[in-house]
Amino acid sequence: MDFVLDVKDIMISDPYILAVPEEGLYYMYSQFVPGYYADTNRPNGIFAYASQDLIHWTMPYRVFDGNDIDFWGKYDFWAPECHYWRGRYYLISSFRGEGTLRRCQCLVSDKPTGPFRPVEEEPVTPKGWHCLDGTLYEDRAGKPWMVFCHEWLQVGDGQIAAIPLSDDLGHAVGEPVILFRASDAPWAAPFYSKDKKGGGWVTDGPFLYRMTDGSLAMLWSNFTLNGYAVGYAKSAFGDIRGPWIQQPDPLFFHDGGHAMLFHSFDGRLMMALHCPNTPHTDKRLLVFEMEDKGGKLSVINEITGNWYNGAKGPADHWVYKQPYVDKRGL
């Protein structure tokens, strides 16, 4: 396995990292790989990179091919996540068909590298709902849920919702529950079109995390007055149904977002996100070492060296104009 790509050179949106200790590898999943994948005649797919240290990565390879099967979703392939659940690997992503709404679905494989196939033919999220960014949550009874975004494009004030799943993650076994809305966050601001004539409240990228004190936190992304940001909410009773209490300030607010948490092989809690939230050619992976203490999440330090050149929003005024060259901080 050749680790030929440096983290500073990988263009990625909505990164999701799965640590597989048995292999000593981190897998990072993506819906697009500009400049790296030559097979342009087969654009529909989900790809993975592998790394031993979160800095050096392999070339991307396709783990799901939407072209070679009779699959309803031929567009978008947004925000793929890979979860290990009951002995198998499940890829959760958003898809859209010709003339249909965007919906979320689970794919399955015996390996983190695929090939993945749909668990069932139909998506998991409710019919008639425009959705994205599904993620997996296991409740205290061991039952699976999909937590997802009900699009602001359809409802104006974007929602974070949850729906109970079958044990094989193939279909819903109950009705959706709205957990909270984008405007509930005190740090959030509406997102406007370029001409400032219309806006809405955005929910993106939910991710559930059980904290060391037993409380349940949910990372999610929204806009502030100065750009894209990551905040988190906490469930008052430690359960998926909440009620969810928004933290007063975001975790990261330099025009980056769609964050998730994982543990490094040496046991550190890490947060991955993309920054800046600009066109794909600018987006980079940022990985932060985190602190989970006293029921609060805090950033300790960024380890990937990509923040400096990617800083936008209010931070841009304070960054030195000379490019930061040493990406490892040595």
C-alpha positions in Angstrom: 0.0 0.0 0.0 1.6 3.3 -1.1 0.8 6.5 0.8 1.6 8.9 -1.9 -0.7 11.8 -1.1 -0.1 14.5 1.5 -3.1 15.7 3.5 -2.5 19.3 2.2 -3.1 18.1 -1.4 -6.4 16.3 -0.9 -9.5 18.2 -1.9 -12.4 16.8 0.1 -15.9 17.8 1.4 -17.7 16.3 4.4 -14.8 14.0 5.4 -15.6 10.9 7.4 -12.8 8.8 9.0 -13.2 5.2 10.2 -10.4 3.9 12.3 -9.8 0.1 11.9 -7.4 -1.0 14.6 -7.1 -4.6 13.3 -5.6 -3.2 10.1 -3.7 -0.2 11.6 -5.5 2.0 9.0 -7.7 5.0 8.9 -10.2 5.0 6.0 -11.6 8.3 4.8 -14.7 8.4 2.6 -15.6 10.9 -0.1 -18.1 11.5 -2.9 -15.6 13.2 -5.2 -11.9 13.0 -6.0 -11.1 15.8 -8.4 -7.9 15.3 -10.2 -7.2 11.8 -8.9 -9.6 9.5 -10.6 -9.2 9.1 -14.3 -12.4 7.1 -15.0 -14.5 10.1 -15.9 -17.0 8.0 -17.8 -18.2 6.5 -14.5 -18.8 9.4 -12.3 -21.3 7.9 -9.9 -19.5 6.5 -7.0 -18.1 6.7 -3.4 -14.4 6.6 -2.8 -12.0 5.9 0.1 -8.5 6.8 1.0 -6.3 4.9 3.5 -3.7 6.2 5.9 -1.6 5.1 8.8 -1.0 8.5 10.4 -3.7 10.9 9.1 -1.1 12.8 7.1 0.0 10.5 4.3 -2.8 8.9 2.3 -3.2 6.4 -0.6 -4.7 7.3 -3.9 -8.5 7.0 -3.7 -10.3 3.9 -4.9 -13.9 3.3 -5.6 -15.8 1.4 -2.9 -19.3 1.8 -4.3 -20.1 2.0 -8.0 -23.6 3.4 -8.8 -23.2 2.6 -12.5 -22.9 -1.2 -12.6 -26.1 -2.0 -10.7 -29.8 -1.1 -11.1 -29.7 1.6 -8.5 -32.3 4.4 -8.2 -29.9 7.1 -7.1 -27.7 8.4 -9.9 -26.9 11.9 -8.5 -25.4 13.7 -5.5 -23.8 10.8 -3.6 -23.3 13.3 -0.7 -21.5 13.0 2.6 -20.8 9.2 2.8 -20.1 7.7 6.2 -18.9 4.2 7.0 -19.9 2.6 10.3 -19.0 -0.8 11.8 -22.2 -2.4 13.0 -22.7 -6.0 14.2 -19.8 -7.4 12.3 -20.3 -5.7 8.9 -19.5 -2.3 7.4 -22.3 0.1 6.5 -22.0 3.0 4.2 -24.6 5.7 4.7 -25.0 8.4 2.0 -27.5 10.7 0.4 -28.6 10.0 -3.2 -31.0 11.5 -5.7 -32.7 10.1 -8.8 -33.9 11.8 -11.9 -36.8 14.1 -10.8 -36.8 12.8 -7.2 -36.0 14.3 -3.8 -32.7 13.6 -2.2 -32.9 10.7 0.4 -30.6 8.7 2.6 -29.8 5.0 2.3 -27.6 2.3 3.8 -25.2 0.1 1.8 -23.3 -2.9 3.3 -20.1 -4.8 2.8 -17.9 -7.3 4.7 -14.9 -5.0 4.3 -14.3 -1.3 4.8 -13.0 -1.2 1.2 -16.2 -2.6 -0.2 -17.6 -3.3 -2.7 -20.8 -2.0 -1.1 -24.3 -2.9 -2.1 -27.7 -1.5 -1.0 -29.2 -3.3 1.9 -32.7 -2.8 0.4 -33.9 -1.2 -2.8 -35.7 1.7 -1.1 -34.2 4.6 0.9 -34.5 4.8 4.6 -35.7 8.5 5.1 -39.4 9.3 4.7 -41.1 9.5 1.4 -41.8 13.1 0.4 -39.0 14.5 2.6 -35.9 16.2 1.0 -33.1 14.9 3.1 -29.3 14.6 3.4 -26.4 13.7 5.8 -27.7 10.5 7.4 -25.6 9.1 10.3 -26.0 6.0 12.6 -26.9 6.1 16.3 -27.3 3.2 18.6 -29.5 3.9 21.6 -29.1 2.6 25.1 -31.3 -0.4 24.3 -29.0 -1.3 21.4 -31.4 -0.3 18.7 -30.2 1.6 15.6 -31.5 5.0 14.4 -30.7 7.1 11.4 -30.2 10.8 12.4 -30.4 13.0 9.3 -31.2 16.5 8.1 -34.6 17.5 6.7 -33.5 20.1 4.1 -34.0 23.8 4.7 -34.7 24.0 0.9 -38.0 22.3 1.6 -38.9 23.5 5.1 -37.2 26.9 5.5 -35.9 26.3 9.0 -33.8 23.1 8.5 -34.4 20.2 10.9 -32.4 17.5 12.5 -34.6 14.4 12.6 -34.3 10.8 13.6 -36.0 7.6 12.5 -35.7 4.0 14.1 -34.2 1.4 11.8 -34.4 -2.4 11.4 -31.4 -4.3 12.8 -29.9 -4.7 9.3 -30.3 -0.9 8.7 -32.4 -1.7 5.6 -35.6 0.1 6.4 -37.4 2.3 8.9 -39.5 0.7 11.7 -41.1 3.8 13.0 -42.1 7.3 12.3 -39.5 10.2 12.1 -39.0 12.5 15.1 -37.9 16.1 14.7 -35.2 16.7 17.3 -34.5 20.4 16.8 -34.4 23.2 14.2 -31.5 25.2 12.9 -32.8 28.5 14.4 -32.6 26.9 17.9 -28.9 27.6 18.1 -28.0 31.0 19.6 -24.9 31.2 17.4 -26.7 30.5 14.1 -27.6 32.9 11.4 -29.7 32.4 8.2 -28.0 31.5 5.0 -28.7 33.9 2.1 -28.3 33.7 -1.6 -25.6 35.7 -3.3 -28.0 38.5 -4.1 -29.2 38.6 -0.5 -32.8 38.3 -1.7 -33.7 35.1 0.1 -32.4 32.9 2.9 -33.1 30.0 5.2 -31.8 28.2 8.3 -29.4 25.4 7.4 -28.8 22.1 9.2 -25.9 19.9 8.1 -23.8 17.0 9.2 -25.2 15.6 12.5 -22.9 13.2 14.4 -23.7 11.6 17.7 -21.1 11.1 20.5 -21.5 9.6 24.0 -19.3 11.7 26.3 -17.2 10.3 29.1 -19.6 11.6 31.7 -22.4 9.6 30.0 -24.1 12.6 28.4 -25.1 12.5 24.7 -23.8 15.2 22.4 -24.6 15.9 18.7 -22.2 17.8 16.5 -23.9 19.6 13.6 -23.2 22.5 11.2 -24.9 25.8 10.4 -24.0 29.3 9.3 -22.9 32.2 11.5 -22.8 35.8 10.4 -19.2 35.2 9.4 -19.5 31.8 7.6 -19.9 28.1 8.1 -19.4 26.7 11.6 -19.6 23.5 13.8 -21.6 23.6 17.1 -23.0 20.9 19.3 -26.1 20.2 21.3 -26.6 18.0 24.3 -29.6 15.8 25.2 -31.1 16.8 28.5 -31.8 13.1 29.4 -29.0 11.4 27.4 -31.4 9.9 24.9 -32.0 10.6 21.2 -35.4 12.1 21.8 -33.9 14.9 23.8 -34.9 17.6 24.5 -31.8 19.0 22.9 -30.0 21.9 24.5 -27.8 24.0 22.2 -24.4 25.1 23.4 -24.0 28.9 23.4 -20.9 29.0 21.2 -19.7 26.9 18.2 -16.7 24.6 18.4 -15.2 25.8 15.1 -16.3 29.0 13.3 -13.6 29.7 10.7 -15.8 28.8 7.7 -15.4 25.1 8.1 -17.8 22.3 9.1 -19.5 19.0 8.7 -17.6 17.5 11.6 -17.3 14.0 13.1 -15.4 12.5 16.0 -13.2 9.4 16.2 -10.4 8.0 18.4 -6.9 7.7 17.1 -5.0 4.5 17.6 -3.2 6.0 20.6 -6.6 6.7 22.2 -6.9 10.5 21.6 -10.3 11.9 20.7 -10.2 13.6 17.3 -12.5 15.8 15.2 -12.4 15.9 11.4 -14.0 18.5 9.2 -13.5 20.4 6.0 -12.4 24.0 5.7 -13.0 26.4 4.1 -16.6 25.9 2.9 -15.8 27.3 -0.5 -15.6 25.5 -3.9 -14.3 22.0 -3.9 -10.8 23.0 -5.2 -10.2 24.9 -1.9 -11.6 22.4 0.6 -9.2 20.5 2.8 -9.3 18.0 5.7 -8.7 19.4 9.1 -8.1 17.1 12.1 -8.2 18.4 15.6 -7.2 16.7 18.9 -10.1 17.2 21.3 -10.8 17.4 25.0 -13.9 15.7 26.5 -13.9 16.9 30.1 -16.6 17.9 32.6 -19.4 17.4 30.0 -17.8 19.8 27.6 -16.1 19.4 24.2 -13.1 21.7 23.5 -10.4 21.9 20.8 -6.8 21.2 21.9 -4.9 21.6 18.7 -5.1 21.0 14.9 -2.7 18.2 13.8 -3.0 18.3 10.0 -1.5 21.8 9.4 -4.3 22.8 7.0 -6.0 25.5 9.1 -3.6 28.3 8.4 -4.0 28.5 4.6 -7.7 27.6 4.8 -8.8 30.2 7.4 -11.7 32.3 6.2 -14.4 34.4 7.7 -13.3 36.5 10.8 -10.0 34.7 11.0 -8.8 35.8 7.5 -8.0 39.3 8.7 -5.5 38.0 11.3 -3.6 35.4 9.3 -0.2 36.3 7.9 -0.3 36.7 4.2 2.8 34.5 3.6 1.7 30.9 2.9 2.4 28.4 5.7 4.8 26.0 4.1 5.6 23.3 6.8 2.4 21.4 7.0 3.6 19.2 9.9 4.5 21.9 12.3 8.0 20.6 12.8 
